[in-house]
Amino acid sequence: MSGSKAFVARLHGVPVFDPAGDKAGRVRDVVLVKRSTDAPRIVGMVVDLSGKRRAFLSIGRVLSIGGGQVITTGRFSPKAFKQRGGEQLVMAEVLGRQVTLADGTSATVEDLSIERAHNGEWRIDEVFLRRPRTGPFSKGKTLLADWDDLRTDELADTDSEHILATFEDMPAADVASALLDLPTQRMHEVAPDLPDGRLADVLAEMGTDDQVALLDALDDARSADVLDQMDPDDAADLIAELPPERMEALLALMEPKEAEDVRMLLAFEPDTAGGLMTSEPLVLASDSTVAEALAMVRKHEVAPALAASVCVTLPPYETPTGRFLGVVHFQRLLRYPPGEKLGTLLDPTLDPVLTSASGAQVTRLMATYNLVSLPVVNEHGQLVGVVTIDDVLDHILPDDWRDHDVSEVTAHA
């Protein structure tokens, strides 16, 4: 990049500095406004300000773009960024879209170059395109075109296929963040195209208000299908935020076993072990073997915190189980032969907590004894669930913790 020209795709994540050299944040997107007789004008950037909030940076306050950084006057809008009518987010809404060229052929927008004109205005210069693949081993030819060579009205359609393709290998938390970057209407067009299980994982990574808003965009049947795929504790937390009428309607549409688990969790106060726990721990009999336990924790769908230990109970082995006997930690399973019985490997130092235990008590216990999970029993000594470390973190972190960008503190290879 030079000081008067830049490629938009390369700007994502680039640090933004003030004139004194202090880092203010990172570029999240670039905002353009289309014009009827000229190439679109770049009006500013969306910047993550040190992970705390997302602000608009007017392009007039950009001093230079180059060397992998953006230098500004250091002044940002005091309000959180809200997209206005007529504005488009280049990375979220333009890149990856398929367009038709003036000659009638099609191509995909892979990047845009922007340049600063003599009057100081930034505008789109050229569009970097890729032709469709012509064979299984072809990547498709690339070409540069002027904005006027495109049928730009196609960039306003609602096709979400290209966005979904970018989500395929992303962690659910990153997909949630990317969806929330989109304009609300666009998000409500894209999110329903995710498979039920994937959408369930993504919803679990959103704040409560965003979860409810997205669920409101789905009909009851689809909402129930997605809730079926969520962990019962996450589904209970979400459904508790809905109006009573819709809550009951969705519970009636859910699978009976899933609905039963959610109803059970809803009966507990939120700030108790019962309200924090998940009702789907790993449970085996005392005469089960190490080999059987290891096979259970190897399952891809089992969360790491749940896989840290196996609960041992009397029958039945689904919550609420028979009498709770104890837990066997994953590390201990690795130290014994495959045929060893779990009943001989129970941790004698770990006692369960009652469903009525406060969230503060649970947190102190887990911190004191360095626990990843803690079994929860009812007044009859039956196992009803486990509180995991991620449940505790959700409980003790501030309500808006999901709104903070973790890119500032994570290491990149």
C-alpha positions in Angstrom: 0.0 0.0 0.0 1.1 3.5 -0.7 0.0 6.7 1.0 -2.6 7.5 -1.7 -3.7 4.0 -2.7 -4.8 0.9 -0.8 -6.5 -2.5 -1.3 -9.4 -2.8 1.1 -9.1 -6.5 1.9 -5.6 -5.9 3.2 -6.8 -3.2 5.6 -8.8 -5.7 7.8 -7.1 -5.8 11.2 -4.5 -3.2 10.3 -3.6 -1.1 13.4 -4.8 2.5 13.6 -2.5 5.1 15.3 -2.9 8.6 16.4 -0.3 11.3 15.4 1.7 10.6 18.6 2.2 7.0 17.6 -0.2 5.5 20.2 -2.4 2.7 18.9 -6.1 3.5 18.9 -7.5 0.3 17.5 -7.8 -1.8 14.4 -9.7 -1.4 11.1 -12.8 -3.5 11.0 -14.3 -2.4 7.7 -14.4 0.4 5.1 -17.6 2.4 4.4 -18.6 3.6 0.9 -21.5 5.6 -0.5 -22.5 4.9 -4.1 -23.0 7.8 -6.6 -25.0 7.8 -9.7 -22.4 9.4 -12.1 -19.1 8.4 -10.5 -17.3 5.7 -8.7 -18.4 5.3 -5.0 -16.9 7.6 -2.5 -15.2 6.2 0.6 -16.6 8.1 3.6 -14.7 6.4 6.4 -13.7 3.3 8.3 -15.2 1.2 11.1 -12.5 0.9 13.8 -12.4 -1.4 16.9 -11.1 1.0 19.6 -8.9 -1.3 21.7 -11.6 -3.9 21.9 -14.0 -1.7 23.8 -16.3 -0.3 21.2 -16.7 0.1 17.4 -16.5 3.7 16.2 -16.7 5.5 12.9 -13.5 7.2 11.6 -14.2 9.8 9.0 -11.9 9.4 6.0 -11.1 13.1 6.3 -9.4 12.4 9.6 -7.1 9.8 7.9 -3.6 11.3 7.5 -2.0 8.3 5.7 -2.5 4.6 4.8 0.6 2.6 4.3 3.2 0.3 5.7 0.6 -1.9 7.3 -0.9 1.0 9.4 -3.4 3.8 9.3 -2.4 7.2 10.8 -5.2 9.5 11.9 -5.7 12.8 13.6 -6.7 10.7 16.6 -10.3 11.9 16.7 -13.2 9.4 16.5 -17.0 9.7 16.7 -18.0 9.4 20.4 -20.9 7.2 19.4 -20.8 3.5 18.5 -20.9 2.9 14.7 -24.3 2.6 13.2 -24.7 2.1 9.5 -26.7 4.8 7.7 -29.0 4.5 4.7 -27.0 4.5 1.4 -23.8 3.3 3.1 -22.3 -0.1 2.3 -19.6 -2.0 4.3 -17.1 -3.1 1.8 -15.8 -6.2 3.6 -19.1 -7.4 4.9 -21.3 -6.6 1.9 -19.2 -6.2 -1.3 -16.2 -8.5 -1.2 -17.1 -12.0 -2.3 -20.2 -11.0 -4.2 -20.8 -12.2 -7.8 -21.3 -9.5 -10.4 -21.9 -9.3 -14.1 -19.5 -7.4 -16.3 -20.4 -5.1 -19.2 -19.7 -8.0 -21.6 -22.2 -10.2 -19.9 -19.7 -12.5 -18.2 -19.7 -13.1 -14.4 -17.0 -12.8 -11.8 -16.6 -12.6 -8.0 -15.4 -9.4 -6.3 -12.2 -10.3 -4.4 -10.9 -6.8 -3.6 -11.2 -3.1 -4.3 -8.5 -0.6 -4.6 -9.2 2.8 -3.3 -7.2 6.0 -4.0 -7.0 9.5 -2.8 -7.9 12.1 -5.5 -6.3 15.5 -5.8 -9.2 17.1 -3.9 -8.5 14.8 -0.9 -11.5 12.6 -1.6 -11.0 8.8 -1.4 -12.9 6.8 -4.1 -12.9 3.3 -5.6 -10.2 3.0 -8.3 -10.3 -0.6 -9.6 -12.0 -3.8 -8.8 -10.1 -7.1 -8.4 -12.2 -9.9 -9.8 -12.0 -13.7 -10.2 -13.7 -15.6 -13.0 -15.5 -18.8 -12.3 -13.5 -22.0 -12.2 -13.3 -23.9 -15.5 -12.3 -27.2 -14.0 -11.8 -29.1 -10.7 -8.2 -27.8 -10.4 -8.8 -24.3 -11.7 -8.9 -21.3 -9.4 -10.4 -19.1 -12.1 -8.6 -16.3 -13.9 -8.2 -12.9 -12.2 -8.7 -9.5 -13.8 -8.9 -5.8 -12.9 -11.9 -3.8 -14.0 -13.2 -0.3 -13.5 -16.3 0.2 -11.3 -18.2 1.4 -14.4 -17.6 -2.0 -16.0 -19.8 -3.8 -13.4 -23.5 -4.1 -13.0 -23.3 -2.7 -9.5 -27.0 -3.0 -8.8 -26.3 -6.7 -8.2 -24.2 -5.7 -5.1 -27.5 -4.9 -3.3 -29.1 -8.3 -3.7 -29.6 -10.6 -0.7 -27.6 -13.7 -1.8 -25.7 -14.9 1.3 -23.9 -17.8 -0.2 -20.5 -16.1 -0.2 -20.8 -15.0 3.4 -21.7 -18.5 4.5 -18.7 -19.9 2.7 -16.4 -17.7 4.7 -18.0 -19.0 7.9 -17.3 -22.6 7.3 -13.9 -22.9 9.1 -14.5 -20.1 11.6 -15.0 -20.7 15.3 -18.6 -20.1 16.4 -17.6 -17.0 18.4 -16.0 -15.4 15.4 -19.1 -16.2 13.2 -21.2 -14.5 15.9 -19.0 -11.4 15.8 -19.0 -11.4 12.0 -22.8 -11.7 11.9 -23.2 -8.8 14.3 -20.9 -6.7 12.0 -23.6 -7.0 9.3 -26.5 -4.6 9.0 -29.5 -5.9 11.0 -31.5 -6.8 7.9 -28.5 -8.5 6.3 -27.8 -10.5 9.4 -31.4 -11.7 9.5 -31.1 -12.8 5.9 -27.8 -14.7 6.4 -28.2 -16.3 9.8 -31.3 -18.4 8.9 -29.3 -20.1 6.1 -26.9 -21.6 8.7 -27.6 -25.3 9.6 -29.5 -25.7 12.9 -26.5 -27.0 14.9 -24.2 -24.3 13.6 -26.8 -21.6 14.3 -27.2 -23.0 17.8 -23.5 -22.8 18.5 -23.4 -19.2 17.1 -26.4 -18.1 19.2 -24.7 -19.4 22.3 -21.8 -17.0 21.6 -24.0 -13.9 21.4 -25.2 -11.6 24.2 -28.8 -12.0 25.4 -30.3 -9.0 23.5 -28.7 -10.2 20.2 -29.9 -13.8 20.8 -33.5 -12.7 21.4 -33.4 -10.3 18.3 -32.1 -13.1 16.1 -34.6 -15.7 17.4 -37.4 -13.2 16.8 -36.4 -13.2 13.1 -37.1 -17.0 12.9 -40.5 -18.6 12.9 -41.5 -20.8 15.9 -40.8 -24.1 14.1 -37.2 -23.1 13.1 -36.6 -21.5 16.5 -37.6 -24.8 18.2 -35.3 -26.8 16.0 -32.3 -24.5 16.8 -33.1 -24.6 20.5 -33.1 -28.4 20.3 -29.5 -28.2 19.1 -28.3 -25.9 21.9 -26.9 -27.1 25.2 -29.8 -27.2 27.6 -28.3 -24.6 29.9 -27.8 -22.2 27.0 -31.3 -22.9 25.7 -32.8 -22.3 29.1 -30.9 -19.0 29.5 -32.2 -17.8 26.1 -35.8 -19.0 26.4 -36.1 -17.4 29.8 -35.7 -14.0 28.1 -38.7 -14.5 25.8 -42.3 -13.5 26.6 -44.2 -16.3 28.4 -46.5 -17.0 25.5 -43.6 -17.6 23.1 -41.6 -19.5 25.7 -44.4 -22.1 26.1 -45.0 -22.2 22.3 -41.4 -23.1 21.6 -41.2 -25.6 24.5 -44.2 -27.3 23.0 -42.5 -27.6 19.6 -39.1 -28.8 20.9 -38.2 -32.5 21.2 -39.8 -33.8 24.4 -36.5 -34.8 26.0 -34.8 -31.5 25.2 -37.9 -29.5 26.4 -37.9 -31.5 29.7 -34.2 -30.6 30.3 -34.9 -27.0 29.7 -38.0 -26.9 31.9 -36.0 -28.5 34.7 -33.3 -25.8 34.4 -35.8 -23.0 34.3 -37.1 -24.1 37.7 -33.8 -23.1 39.4 -32.8 -19.5 40.3 -30.2 -18.2 37.8 -27.6 -17.5 40.6 -27.5 -21.0 41.9 -25.7 -24.2 41.0 -28.9 -25.5 39.4 -29.2 -22.4 37.3 -25.6 -22.5 36.2 -25.2 -26.2 35.4 -25.6 -28.1 32.2 -27.9 -31.2 32.5 -25.9 -33.4 30.2 -22.8 -34.6 32.0 -20.9 -37.7 31.0 -22.3 -40.5 33.2 -21.2 -44.2 33.5 -21.7 -47.1 35.9 -19.1 -48.1 38.5 -18.4 -51.3 36.7 -17.7 -49.5 33.4 -14.1 -49.6 32.2 -11.4 -47.1 31.5 -11.7 -48.0 27.8 -15.5 -47.2 27.8 -14.8 -43.8 29.6 -12.1 -42.8 27.1 -14.4 -43.7 24.2 -17.0 -41.4 25.7 -14.7 -38.4 26.2 -13.2 -38.8 22.7 -16.5 -37.9 21.0 -16.2 -34.8 18.9 -19.4 -33.2 20.2 -18.3 -33.4 23.9 -17.1 -30.0 25.1 -13.5 -30.0 26.6 -14.8 -28.9 30.0 -17.3 -31.8 30.1 -14.7 -34.2 28.9 -12.4 -33.4 31.8 -14.2 -35.9 34.1 -16.7 -38.8 34.0 -19.4 -39.0 36.6 -20.2 -42.4 38.2 -23.7 -43.1 39.5 -26.1 -45.9 40.2 -28.8 -46.5 37.5 -30.4 -44.8 35.7 -27.6 -43.0 33.9 -29.5 -40.0 32.6 -30.2 -37.0 34.7 -31.6 -37.1 37.3 -29.5 -40.2 37.7 -29.4 -42.8 40.4 -27.4 -42.0 43.5 -24.2 -40.1 42.8 -21.0 -42.1 43.6 -18.2 -39.8 42.5 -16.1 -38.6 39.5 -13.1 -40.0 37.7 -10.8 -37.3 36.1 -9.6 -37.7 32.6 -5.9 -37.6 33.6 -6.5 -40.6 36.0 -8.1 -42.5 33.1 -4.8 -42.2 31.2 -2.8 -43.7 34.0 -4.7 -47.0 34.3 -5.2 -50.0 32.0 -8.2 -50.1 29.7 -9.9 -52.9 31.7 -9.8 -51.1 35.1 -13.2 -50.4 36.6 -14.2 -46.8 37.2 -15.5 -47.6 40.7 -11.9 -48.1 41.9 -10.7 -44.7 40.5 -13.2 -42.3 42.1 -11.7 -39.0 43.5 -12.3 -39.2 47.3 -11.7 -35.5 47.8 -14.4 -34.1 45.5 -17.8 -33.6 46.9 -20.8 -32.5 44.9 -22.9 -29.4 45.6 -26.6 -29.1 46.0 -28.7 -27.4 43.3 -29.4 -24.6 45.8 -25.7 -23.7 46.3 -25.1 -20.0 45.4 -23.1 -19.0 42.3 -20.5 -17.4 44.6 -20.1 -20.7 46.6 -19.6 -22.6 43.3 -17.1 -20.1 42.0 -15.1 -20.2 45.3 -15.0 -24.0 45.3 -13.9 -24.3 41.7 -11.2 -21.6 42.2 -10.0 -23.1 45.5 -9.6 -26.6 44.2 -8.6 -25.7 40.6 -11.7 -27.6 39.2 -12.8 -27.6 35.5 -16.2 -29.0 36.5 -18.2 -29.6 39.6 -21.0 -32.2 40.0 -24.4 -31.0 41.2 -26.9 -33.2 43.0 -30.5 -32.8 44.3 -31.7 -33.3 47.9 -31.9 -37.1 47.2 -28.3 -37.4 46.2 -29.1 -37.9 42.5 -26.8 -36.3 39.9 -28.7 -33.6 38.0 -25.8 -31.9 36.2 -22.4 -30.3 36.4 -21.2 -26.7 36.5 -18.3 -26.2 34.1 -15.6 -23.5 34.1 -17.2 -21.8 31.1 -20.5 -21.6 33.0 -18.7 -19.9 35.9 -16.9 -17.5 33.6 -20.2 -16.5 31.9 -21.6 -15.9 35.4 -18.8 -13.7 36.8 -17.8 -11.7 33.7 -19.7 -8.4 33.1 -22.9 -8.7 31.0 -21.3 -6.9 28.0 -18.1 -9.1 27.9 -19.1 -10.5 24.5 -19.1 -7.0 23.0 -15.4 -6.7 23.6 -13.0 -7.8 20.8 -10.5 -10.4 21.8 -8.2 -9.8 18.8 -6.2 -7.3 20.9 -5.0 -10.0 23.4 -4.8 -13.1 21.2 -1.5 -14.2 19.6 -1.3 -14.8 15.9 1.2 -17.0 14.1 
